[in-house]
Amino acid sequence: MKVIQVGEGQSIGDAMAEAGVPDEVIDALSRIDGDLSRAVARLAQPELAKRPHPPAELAAFGRRAVIVVNPTRTLEQRTGVLLVPLSDGRALISFDEPLSVAQLELRLQDAVEDARLSRGDRDIFRSVGQLLRDARHAPDVAVQQRHIIVLERTSARRNARSRT
């Protein structure tokens, strides 16, 4: 594997050209996204989605992190959360009803103790519960609930132009 190093003040496109990446490839990437590093990341997403993920984990962004999970309808049904799909096949936990983190932890624990819960769901529930517990006990972490904006289609998409 060849590593492309971007020098100070050098664009990623120039570094790619210097490393021998054909101009046609750089042009194609720039049509995907003007920021070539984001274009490469976009192209890699389908491959990243194929790799196995733990049942639940933290996705960090600077000083903040969110819990992402392998999606399961059971998590929504048993706890009252909504799962927002991510491009890598996992999902972000969001709240549709008033529910505190403490209430979520109790619902997770109750579900784990239910013998009817599948092994895969149990692994997810335990993992989320453990992440919340660890955060609650960490001296340098504050557990905060945030609201997110979700755009959801209310009906099937129709292409009006194709009917005229």
Secondary structure, DSSP 8 states (H G I E B T S, - for coil): -------TT--HHHHHHHTT--HHHHHHHHHH-SSHHHHHHHHHHHHHHHS---SEEEEEETTEEEEEE---HHHHHHH-EEEEE-TTS-EEEEESS---HHHHHHHHHHHHT-TTS-HHHHHHHHHHHHHHHHHHH-TT-------------SS----GGGG-
